[in-house]
Amino acid sequence: MIAAEALSADDAELADLVSRGAEELALALAPSEVDRLIAYVRLIEHWNATYNLTAIRDSRGMVVQHILDCLSAAAALGRRRSDIRRERLLDVGSGAGLPGVVLAIALPGVQVTCVDSVGKKAAFVTQAAGALGLKNVTAIHARVESIADRFDVIASRAFASLSQFVAATNHLLNQSGTWMAMKGKSPAEETVQLGDEFSFHVEPLLVPGLSAERCIVWVTRLEASARSRQTQARRPIAR
């Protein structure tokens, strides 16, 4: 297993970057989990030339813009869901496994399914899960509309607009579940398009080492009674 191998000097520097970032995020990572994250970066580097997994080519950039970015989401998810250790998560448009593989490493009790419509990307995630010894990761090559299953959390990272994301996966979310859309700037126009049957909360993220804006948009279904109250509140007052 790759994660069990000794880290090189360069890997040790990257591991220190991950460890310090996780500490800033108040996210407890075991040394073996940090090693897995660095090994995952090296796998992306190795496969990138053939599979074009990411436009970021240098390892430090990958750690900051991919690993720490996804770890900030893992920390937020742990705060948001009270018993995340027992939950099932779907990563839609997973690509190289971002955020799915990172979430699976940082939150090992979560069962993660990564789905992508590009076969070579799903193949990479399968390869990475095997190489890293991640038994809580499954990769599927499919369009998300064709999946028939249920999940507690449905995540995406730069997948589509919020309304498209929710519409494509509405049939997959458990009744008490939540959508987790990782975005850059707060997408005010997208939240307006969600519709009256959903509620949302925008949570800003601080990614260690990254000055760019990041946020998560949490989306949940409204119960019928809550929808009714919200609709009534929006009606103009008769004069």
GURORO-397686 format. One record per residue (C-alpha): z, y, x. Coordinates in Angstrom, 2 decimals. Layout:
N
+---------+---------+---------+
|       w |       v |       u |
+---------+---------+---------+
|       Z |       Y |       X |
...
+---------+---------+---------+
//
This chain:
239
+---------+---------+---------+
|       w |       v |       u |
+---------+---------+---------+
|    0.00 |    0.00 |    0.00 |
|   -1.03 |    3.36 |    1.41 |
|    2.23 |    5.11 |    0.53 |
|    4.18 |    2.74 |    2.79 |
|    2.24 |    3.71 |    5.91 |
|    3.72 |    6.11 |    8.47 |
|    2.66 |    9.73 |    8.05 |
|    0.69 |   11.44 |   10.80 |
|    1.82 |   14.80 |   12.19 |
|   -0.61 |   16.61 |    9.88 |
|    0.58 |   14.53 |    6.93 |
|    4.19 |   15.36 |    7.77 |
|    3.36 |   19.08 |    7.61 |
|    1.76 |   18.61 |    4.20 |
|    4.72 |   16.52 |    3.06 |
|    7.06 |   19.36 |    4.05 |
|    4.91 |   21.75 |    2.00 |
|    5.19 |   19.45 |   -1.03 |
|    8.93 |   18.94 |   -0.57 |
|    9.65 |   22.65 |   -0.31 |
|    7.46 |   23.35 |   -3.31 |
|    9.18 |   20.70 |   -5.39 |
|   12.55 |   22.17 |   -4.42 |
|   11.40 |   25.60 |   -5.64 |
|   10.41 |   23.97 |   -8.93 |
|   13.79 |   22.20 |   -9.21 |
|   11.87 |   18.93 |   -9.33 |
|   13.62 |   16.01 |   -7.65 |
|   11.12 |   13.95 |   -5.65 |
|   12.06 |   10.90 |   -3.60 |
|   10.59 |   10.72 |   -0.07 |
|    8.40 |    7.81 |   -1.21 |
|    6.98 |    9.98 |   -4.01 |
|    6.17 |   12.78 |   -1.55 |
|    4.44 |   10.22 |    0.68 |
|    2.40 |    8.99 |   -2.28 |
|    1.28 |   12.51 |   -3.09 |
|    0.04 |   13.06 |    0.47 |
|   -1.68 |    9.68 |    0.49 |
|   -3.34 |   10.69 |   -2.78 |
|   -4.65 |   13.88 |   -1.15 |
|   -6.11 |   11.80 |    1.67 |
|   -7.83 |    9.52 |   -0.85 |
|   -9.39 |   12.53 |   -2.55 |
|  -10.60 |   13.77 |    0.84 |
|  -12.09 |   10.37 |    1.66 |
|  -13.92 |    9.98 |   -1.66 |
|  -14.86 |   13.64 |   -2.07 |
|  -18.05 |   13.55 |   -0.01 |
|  -19.51 |   10.83 |   -2.22 |
|  -17.94 |   11.54 |   -5.60 |
|  -17.60 |   15.36 |   -5.48 |
|  -14.10 |   15.21 |   -6.94 |
|  -13.08 |   18.77 |   -6.08 |
|  -14.64 |   21.91 |   -4.63 |
|  -11.54 |   22.38 |   -2.46 |
|  -12.19 |   20.73 |    0.90 |
|   -9.15 |   21.46 |    3.08 |
|   -5.99 |   19.39 |    2.67 |
|   -3.60 |   22.34 |    2.54 |
|   -5.66 |   23.94 |   -0.21 |
|   -5.57 |   20.67 |   -2.14 |
|   -1.79 |   20.49 |   -1.81 |
|   -1.25 |   24.03 |   -3.12 |
|   -4.00 |   24.30 |   -5.72 |
|   -3.87 |   20.73 |   -7.01 |
|   -0.61 |   18.98 |   -6.11 |
|    1.85 |   21.89 |   -6.46 |
|   -0.05 |   23.21 |   -9.48 |
|    0.36 |   19.85 |  -11.21 |
|    3.97 |   19.50 |  -10.04 |
|    4.77 |   22.81 |  -11.75 |
|    3.45 |   21.23 |  -14.94 |
|    5.51 |   18.09 |  -14.32 |
|    8.66 |   20.19 |  -14.03 |
|    7.78 |   22.03 |  -17.26 |
|    7.08 |   18.76 |  -19.05 |
|   10.45 |   17.37 |  -17.98 |
|   12.16 |   20.41 |  -19.45 |
|   10.10 |   20.33 |  -22.64 |
|   10.43 |   16.67 |  -23.61 |
|   14.01 |   15.38 |  -23.86 |
|   13.22 |   11.72 |  -23.11 |
|    9.96 |   11.95 |  -21.17 |
|   10.79 |    8.77 |  -19.23 |
|    9.88 |    6.61 |  -22.22 |
|    6.75 |    8.40 |  -23.30 |
|    3.01 |    7.77 |  -23.15 |
|    0.75 |   10.53 |  -21.84 |
|   -3.03 |   10.90 |  -22.08 |
|   -4.81 |   13.04 |  -19.47 |
|   -8.12 |   14.17 |  -21.01 |
|  -11.02 |   14.99 |  -18.70 |
|   -8.89 |   13.72 |  -15.85 |
|  -11.49 |   13.99 |  -13.10 |
|   -9.77 |   12.94 |   -9.88 |
|   -6.57 |   12.26 |  -11.81 |
|   -5.34 |   15.82 |  -12.10 |
|   -2.80 |   16.20 |  -13.54 |
|   -2.40 |   12.53 |  -14.61 |
|   -1.85 |   10.86 |  -11.24 |
|    0.48 |   13.62 |  -10.05 |
|    2.51 |   13.39 |  -13.28 |
|    2.71 |    9.62 |  -12.90 |
|    4.10 |    9.96 |   -9.37 |
|    6.57 |   12.74 |  -10.19 |
|    7.66 |   11.17 |  -13.51 |
|    7.49 |    7.43 |  -12.80 |
|    8.90 |    6.44 |  -16.19 |
|    5.91 |    7.95 |  -18.01 |
|    2.96 |    5.69 |  -18.85 |
|   -0.16 |    7.69 |  -18.02 |
|   -3.70 |    7.03 |  -19.23 |
|   -6.46 |    9.04 |  -17.54 |
|   -9.74 |    9.30 |  -19.44 |
|  -13.00 |   10.77 |  -18.17 |
|  -16.58 |   10.51 |  -19.41 |
|  -17.85 |   10.28 |  -15.80 |
|  -17.66 |    6.68 |  -14.63 |
|  -17.27 |    7.36 |  -10.90 |
|  -14.25 |    9.60 |  -11.56 |
|  -12.54 |    6.96 |  -13.68 |
|  -13.35 |    4.45 |  -10.91 |
|  -11.68 |    6.70 |   -8.35 |
|   -8.49 |    6.95 |  -10.43 |
|   -8.42 |    3.15 |  -10.78 |
|   -8.86 |    2.80 |   -7.02 |
|   -6.19 |    5.42 |   -6.29 |
|   -3.68 |    3.83 |   -8.68 |
|   -4.15 |    0.48 |   -6.97 |
|   -3.97 |    1.90 |   -3.44 |
|   -0.84 |    3.90 |   -4.24 |
|    0.88 |    1.09 |   -6.12 |
|    1.08 |    3.07 |   -9.37 |
|    1.70 |    0.59 |  -12.14 |
|    2.12 |    3.39 |  -14.69 |
|   -1.48 |    4.65 |  -14.44 |
|   -4.53 |    3.36 |  -16.33 |
|   -8.01 |    4.85 |  -16.11 |
|  -10.61 |    4.69 |  -18.88 |
|  -14.29 |    5.55 |  -18.66 |
|  -15.02 |    6.89 |  -22.15 |
|  -15.39 |    9.93 |  -24.31 |
|  -12.01 |   10.83 |  -25.75 |
|  -13.40 |   10.79 |  -29.31 |
|  -14.01 |    7.03 |  -28.98 |
|  -10.42 |    6.11 |  -28.07 |
|   -8.19 |    4.53 |  -30.71 |
|   -4.56 |    4.76 |  -29.59 |
|   -1.47 |    6.95 |  -29.92 |
|    0.26 |    9.14 |  -27.33 |
|    3.38 |   11.28 |  -27.17 |
|    1.81 |   13.92 |  -24.92 |
|   -1.88 |   14.80 |  -24.54 |
|   -2.61 |   16.85 |  -21.43 |
|   -5.64 |   18.66 |  -20.07 |
|   -6.41 |   20.85 |  -17.10 |
|   -9.41 |   23.16 |  -17.54 |
|  -10.93 |   20.67 |  -20.00 |
|  -12.14 |   22.83 |  -22.91 |
|  -11.02 |   25.57 |  -25.27 |
|   -7.75 |   24.92 |  -27.09 |
|   -9.45 |   24.42 |  -30.44 |
|  -11.94 |   21.94 |  -28.94 |
|   -9.19 |   20.12 |  -27.06 |
|   -6.99 |   19.74 |  -30.14 |
|   -9.87 |   18.80 |  -32.45 |
|  -11.16 |   16.10 |  -30.07 |
|   -7.74 |   14.48 |  -29.67 |
|   -5.99 |   15.12 |  -33.00 |
|   -6.35 |   11.46 |  -33.97 |
|   -4.55 |   10.37 |  -30.80 |
|   -1.31 |   12.38 |  -30.99 |
|    1.88 |   10.89 |  -32.41 |
|    3.43 |   12.84 |  -35.26 |
|    6.21 |   14.23 |  -33.05 |
|    3.93 |   14.66 |  -30.05 |
|    2.70 |   17.73 |  -28.23 |
|   -0.46 |   18.95 |  -26.58 |
|   -0.12 |   20.29 |  -23.05 |
|   -3.03 |   22.50 |  -21.98 |
|   -2.90 |   23.77 |  -18.40 |
|   -4.62 |   27.14 |  -18.15 |
|   -4.99 |   30.08 |  -15.79 |
|   -4.37 |   33.35 |  -17.60 |
|   -2.80 |   33.22 |  -21.05 |
|   -5.75 |   32.44 |  -23.38 |
|   -5.02 |   34.84 |  -26.23 |
|   -8.45 |   34.46 |  -27.87 |
|   -8.19 |   30.66 |  -27.81 |
|   -4.78 |   30.57 |  -29.47 |
|   -6.08 |   32.67 |  -32.37 |
|   -8.71 |   30.00 |  -33.05 |
|   -6.21 |   27.14 |  -33.36 |
|   -5.72 |   27.42 |  -37.11 |
|   -2.76 |   27.60 |  -39.47 |
|   -1.80 |   23.93 |  -39.13 |
|   -0.69 |   24.30 |  -35.51 |
|    2.00 |   26.24 |  -33.68 |
|    1.85 |   27.12 |  -30.01 |
|    3.94 |   28.46 |  -27.15 |
|    2.56 |   29.89 |  -23.90 |
|    4.77 |   29.12 |  -20.89 |
|    3.98 |   30.98 |  -17.64 |
|    4.12 |   28.85 |  -14.51 |
|    5.05 |   29.88 |  -10.99 |
|    3.21 |   27.64 |   -8.54 |
|    4.72 |   27.71 |   -5.03 |
|    2.29 |   29.21 |   -2.54 |
|   -0.17 |   30.34 |   -5.22 |
|   -0.50 |   33.94 |   -6.39 |
|   -3.00 |   33.23 |   -9.19 |
|   -1.81 |   33.18 |  -12.79 |
|   -1.03 |   29.81 |  -14.31 |
|    0.40 |   28.77 |  -17.67 |
|    0.80 |   25.88 |  -20.07 |
|   -0.05 |   26.24 |  -23.73 |
|    2.13 |   23.85 |  -25.73 |
|    0.65 |   23.03 |  -29.13 |
|    2.33 |   21.09 |  -31.95 |
|    1.47 |   20.34 |  -35.56 |
|    3.20 |   22.31 |  -38.29 |
|    4.81 |   20.40 |  -41.13 |
|    3.37 |   21.08 |  -44.59 |
|    6.33 |   23.26 |  -45.61 |
|    6.05 |   25.34 |  -42.46 |
|    2.29 |   25.77 |  -42.97 |
|    2.92 |   27.01 |  -46.48 |
|    5.44 |   29.59 |  -45.28 |
|    3.12 |   30.72 |  -42.51 |
|    0.19 |   31.10 |  -44.92 |
|    2.30 |   33.10 |  -47.38 |
|    3.51 |   35.36 |  -44.58 |
|   -0.10 |   36.20 |  -43.69 |
|   -1.13 |   37.12 |  -47.26 |
|   -1.40 |   40.85 |  -48.00 |
|    1.28 |   42.26 |  -50.29 |
|   -0.04 |   43.02 |  -53.78 |
|    0.24 |   46.68 |  -54.77 |
+---------+---------+---------+
//
